[in-house]
Amino acid sequence: MNDTTAAELSTSEGLECGGKNEAYDFARFALVTYVGTPIALLGLLFNAFLVKVFSNRKRLQTPTFYLFLLAIFDSLICLIYIPFFTIDAFAIYYKNEKLHHIWHSYAMILYGTSRVVQFASTYMVVCATIERFIVVGNIKWLSFVSTEIGRYCTATVYLLVIFVLRLPAFFDYKVIFLPGCPSFEDYTFDPVLMSSEDYAMFNFYVISVVHIIVPFLLLLSLNLLIIALTKKRLYHHFGIAKNFSEMPQISSLLRKESIVSNRKHRSELRYATRTMVTIVFTYLFCNCFNVFITVMENVFKGNPLMFNEDGSR
């Protein structure tokens, strides 16, 4: 027996059996496997298609670079769902001990990975929105951000910071096997970093504020500004009439070219902006409930909505 195994057994001897796994009734099992799993597979398929589309060299030189990264991270989120949720549901619902053991062997790896990927996915939307705001607002001193090199630098910095911030998630808990306990009560998640109050506070601000609330408010405000600036740019800049008082025939030709050019620019600006705004408002809509729950859990902890009938949270 090596030192690591001996240490784990010594640790497990001081722990009580893990609580019995939360049961899966058929409705819950069906929701996870027959609804959630097909959605995850479809999401994986469509995002893989988007990765293929956006991986074109020319597209990677444009703002769709962020959408390329977003598609990669969303693919990973869909991919993680199946081993993390579907396998767990099958193991518990069908009382499959082998799947139960396999699931606990990788649970914390997927848990930590999901934290990093979710964080990165959110901030790729933020990056794309900030660039769209810079372009629409014609902010010259930030124009580097909207260049090809600027995008690579921005994405690299964001991803490095995100990885550093969420790296501790891999060590929130330690999965400990308890050999003397009944089946499905023979694993426990022993708090490691989560046992520290300071880390719990850090975890709150990183997940709840930086990951959920700040992006939500930032995206909402930026998109309202983008819509306002786009309207102003379309109808006040492109809509200005040209005054051609001399050379009637030439001025007529120039006026026609100007109208065609303005229409083309308007169409391109409108298309790019609508695409980005649609993506962002979809994100905002999907995260409204998440923001509500986060605020309730951390600000209004004593609210009756946060407790079950038996008094449990």
ZINORRA-V971818 format. One record per backbone hydrogen bond with DSSP energy under -1.0 kcal/mol. CO is the residue of the C=O (numbers start at 0). NH is the residue of the N-H. If there is no record, write none. Layout:
co->CO nh->NH
co->CO nh->NH
This chain:
co->1 nh->5
co->2 nh->6
co->3 nh->7
co->4 nh->8
co->5 nh->9
co->6 nh->10
co->7 nh->11
co->8 nh->12
co->11 nh->14
co->24 nh->28
co->25 nh->29
co->26 nh->30
co->27 nh->31
co->28 nh->32
co->29 nh->33
co->29 nh->34
co->30 nh->35
co->34 nh->38
co->35 nh->39
co->36 nh->40
co->37 nh->41
co->38 nh->42
co->39 nh->43
co->40 nh->44
co->41 nh->45
co->42 nh->46
co->43 nh->47
co->44 nh->48
co->45 nh->49
co->46 nh->50
co->47 nh->51
co->48 nh->52
co->49 nh->53
co->50 nh->54
co->55 nh->59
co->58 nh->61
co->61 nh->64
co->62 nh->65
co->63 nh->67
co->64 nh->68
co->65 nh->69
co->66 nh->70
co->67 nh->71
co->68 nh->72
co->69 nh->73
co->70 nh->74
co->71 nh->75
co->72 nh->76
co->73 nh->77
co->74 nh->78
co->75 nh->79
co->76 nh->80
co->79 nh->83
co->80 nh->84
co->80 nh->85
co->81 nh->86
co->84 nh->88
co->85 nh->89
co->86 nh->90
co->87 nh->91
co->88 nh->92
co->89 nh->93
co->90 nh->95
co->95 nh->99
co->96 nh->100
co->97 nh->101
co->98 nh->102
co->99 nh->103
co->100 nh->104
co->102 nh->105
co->102 nh->106
co->105 nh->109
co->106 nh->110
co->107 nh->111
co->108 nh->112
co->109 nh->113
co->110 nh->114
co->111 nh->115
co->112 nh->116
co->113 nh->117
co->114 nh->118
co->115 nh->119
co->116 nh->120
co->117 nh->121
co->118 nh->122
co->119 nh->123
co->120 nh->124
co->121 nh->125
co->122 nh->126
co->123 nh->127
co->124 nh->128
co->125 nh->129
co->126 nh->130
co->127 nh->131
co->128 nh->132
co->129 nh->133
co->130 nh->134
co->131 nh->135
co->132 nh->136
co->133 nh->138
co->137 nh->139
co->138 nh->141
co->139 nh->142
co->141 nh->144
co->142 nh->145
co->143 nh->146
co->146 nh->150
co->147 nh->151
co->148 nh->152
co->149 nh->153
co->150 nh->154
co->151 nh->155
co->152 nh->156
co->153 nh->157
co->154 nh->158
co->155 nh->159
co->156 nh->160
co->157 nh->161
co->158 nh->162
co->159 nh->163
co->160 nh->164
co->161 nh->165
co->162 nh->166
co->165 nh->168
co->166 nh->169
co->167 nh->170
co->168 nh->171
co->170 nh->192
co->171 nh->191
co->171 nh->193
co->173 nh->189
co->175 nh->187
co->177 nh->180
co->181 nh->184
co->183 nh->20
co->184 nh->17
co->185 nh->177
co->187 nh->175
co->189 nh->173
co->192 nh->195
co->195 nh->199
co->196 nh->200
co->197 nh->201
co->198 nh->202
co->199 nh->203
co->200 nh->204
co->201 nh->205
co->202 nh->206
co->203 nh->207
co->204 nh->209
co->205 nh->210
co->207 nh->212
co->208 nh->213
co->211 nh->215
co->212 nh->216
co->213 nh->217
co->214 nh->218
co->215 nh->219
co->216 nh->220
co->217 nh->221
co->218 nh->222
co->219 nh->223
co->220 nh->224
co->221 nh->225
co->222 nh->226
co->223 nh->227
co->224 nh->228
co->225 nh->229
co->226 nh->230
co->227 nh->231
co->228 nh->232
co->229 nh->233
co->230 nh->234
co->231 nh->235
co->232 nh->237
co->246 nh->250
co->247 nh->251
co->248 nh->252
co->249 nh->253
co->250 nh->254
co->251 nh->255
co->252 nh->256
co->253 nh->257
co->254 nh->258
co->255 nh->259
co->256 nh->260
co->257 nh->261
co->258 nh->262
co->259 nh->263
co->260 nh->264
co->261 nh->265
co->262 nh->266
co->263 nh->267
co->264 nh->268
co->265 nh->269
co->266 nh->270
co->267 nh->271
co->268 nh->272
co->269 nh->273
co->270 nh->274
co->271 nh->275
co->272 nh->276
co->273 nh->277
co->274 nh->278
co->275 nh->279
co->276 nh->280
co->277 nh->281
co->278 nh->282
co->279 nh->283
co->280 nh->284
co->281 nh->285
co->282 nh->286
co->286 nh->290
co->287 nh->291
co->288 nh->292
co->289 nh->293
co->290 nh->294
co->291 nh->295
co->292 nh->296
co->293 nh->297
co->294 nh->298
co->294 nh->299
co->299 nh->302
co->302 nh->305
co->303 nh->306
co->307 nh->310
co->311 nh->307
